């Protein structure tokens, strides 16, 4: 029998209804990426101007356009890979375009749940839920949620974590 091999990363847990991130997250991450590439282009323009004269800034601008375009495409595709799901005993978070990651956070290990939103996220009405566990330096993030959805998720996780701890 010649069964087709299925990559392990295509074997996400069955019967899970993955919750997507807000479409606004793509815009936030693309803007953040464009700003980072712009800073790099400005830094590159100085030595290029010294070496190439007036053509240096043009090369930096051209490099910015190419890098910004490539980075925007990569970021837009990466946002689509994010998702989270709540199961009876744990929280699942998946993401990654090249390196795929599935984080499983048992409710009983949750120590702290934070909500955070930087200035750009606040402009677009987004919030990130950060779940810290008993493991050292272990934080799982669920980015790009509407503030009301994020607050509701935080509250559900806190209740489930307390219920599991009481049952121990």
Helices and strands as residue ranges (DSSP letters): G 8-10, E 19-20, H 24-52, H 55-80, E 83-86, E 90-95, E 101-106, G 107-109, E 110-116, H 119-123, E 127-133, E 139-145, H 147-167
